[in-house]
Amino acid sequence: MTTPPRHRIPTTALQAKPDHILPRLDERRRRLYLADEAVVVGHGGISVVAAVSGTSTATIARGITELVAPFPPTRRIRVPGAGRKPLTTTAPGLLPDLEALIEPHARGDLSPRFAGPHGRCAIWPRP
């Protein structure tokens, strides 16, 4: 004897919605949208929405806690301090190593040494 399925929600309907809306949302709004869908599904909604959308269950659970919390007055998407740390912080020896690589080939004015498209790329000498 087989057990009946726990969720009687058509997963095709759930799959179609995220495919249309999720690419247009930032990460905070995506989290809140998926959390709202999980609340609508009811019991077991977090795991169903996570499986359909390919999102972590922890992300959806965090979205639910944000939904029940009072509306924050901030327009920030991430908390302050979130994001990737600068490479000069995570690898303190990186800048001296780059300088040592470029120094033998530097002639004259040293200002164009780091003059890539946005000042991030080094101009390496051609062999």
Secondary structure, 3 states (H helix, E strand, C coil): CCCCCCCCCCHHHHHHHHHHHHHHCCHHHHHHHHHHHHHHHCCCHHHHHHHHHCCCHHHHHHHHHHHHCCCCCCCCCCCCCCCCCCHHHHCCCHHHHHHHHHHHHCCCCCHHHHCCCCCCCCCCCCC
